[in-house]
Amino acid sequence: MVFKKTIDVQAAVAIAAGEAIAAKTQGTFGVGGVMLDQHGTVLQSLHNNVVKNGLIFDPTAHGERQLIDWYFAERAKGMALPAPEDITIVTSLDPCCMCSGAILAAGFNVVAAAPDRNAGINYDASASFSALPPALRPRAGASFSYPAVLGSSSYARAGSGAAPKSFFIGKTIAEPTQALCSLVFEATSGNVMELFSTDLPQPQLQDIATLAPDHAIVLALKKFYPAALTYRCAPQRPDVGLAPFLKLAVERDVAGGGEGDAVALLDFFGNLLLCMPGRLAQSGIRTAFMEVTRAYAQLRYQLMAGADAAQQAQLRRYLGHPKDGTFVFARGPSDDALSFMNLGAYGSTMEGPLPPNNPAQLQYVQPRLEPEALARLCAQLPPLYRDVIQIRPVLVADRALAEAMAGGEG
């Protein structure tokens, strides 16, 4: 069905709910969204695509993130689109930290239906947005809307947050539609979360560096990143040898419209798998971390799709879950929207507790916040990120690496 226009919050949420049902049918998180211009014209509707064919496809493929990337891609092709501040994303579920950071960084408005008390930016239903850095809270308060839900059951609520944009004539959600948005998500979240736990335990992982250079897994990896496997360090201990790879990616990040960030992914054995810049000139939310985590997930997906069970098991032995490796950021977290999006995307990549022997899974070279400020930022995140994953970015231990990167700026 093609939707041309909607000037009613209930109708827009119904479109998002339809996308959520499609996501459930696909076997991924039951969440959907629709993008409207300032007149209520439907520009695009999409659903979650984290899972395809029973495999993790892209941990960042939430509906809102995809809609924002679609917007920038279409605008780059020459499509006449309004400015972000004139666009509203209506989503069936309260945006997670990744999508909230992306929405704030790009400047869109949002109308959210069902609550997400585990990972939603409004997880406490206060519309105070205490999970955000203080500087971002007023912007969320002015652009994130939680319309009233009419009814008398537990799904009913008073409106909060920003008022829906003036083109909406009807500004409330019907109770059955709200219930549908909640139930579709609840019916899918457990099964999808289990897919993030199907990788092999660490003792069963094998070193990809022992494979022949012409092995299919190595060739596929090098297609994504030609310099893969040309650097190795002690597990979880990136050293100064990583500096040239980060520096080159930083230069490319600047050339691609970024501020000079890069992110490397090392595996369980310390092998360099990927080191990428962002592509902010292509889309305002394609940071280096978004590029790396999506590339690794899609590398694994491409190799596993169509493979039999034995082949998939072999792939998992050499390309394990990133939680068993190490992400290394050239620049540490800050209190801006893109950095908040990165932390949320990191949480979406982990989707569960870190291994007890790898608490420093997320490392950075150059700090942008004082340790106390970074600790406060992490302590105020929604429960999934704060209590389950326990996101705790740490400074790399090798000072020579930090000095080499600092020297590269000079």
Buried (B, 14 or more C-beta within 10 A) or exposed (E): EEBEEBBBBBBBBBBBBBBBBBBBEBBBBBBBBBBBBBEBBBBBBBBBBBBBEBBBBBBBBBBBBBBBBBBBEBBEEEEEBBEBEBBBBBBBBBBBBBBBBBBBBBBBBBBBBBBBEBBBBBBBBEBBBBBBBEEBBEBBBEBBBBBBBBBEEEBBBEBBBBEBBEBBEBBBBBBBBBBBBBBBBEEBBEBBEEBBEEBBEBEEBBBBEEBEEEEEBBEBBBEBBEBBBEBBBEBBBBBBBBBBBBBBBBBBBBEBBBBBBBBBBBBBBBBBBBBBBBBBEBBBBBBBBBBBBBBBBBBBBBBBEEBEEEEBEBBBBBBBBBBBBBBBBBBBBBBBBBBBBBBBBBBBBBBBEBBEEBEBBBBBBBBBBEEEBBEBBBEBBBBBBBEBBEBBBBBBEBEEBBEBBEEBEE
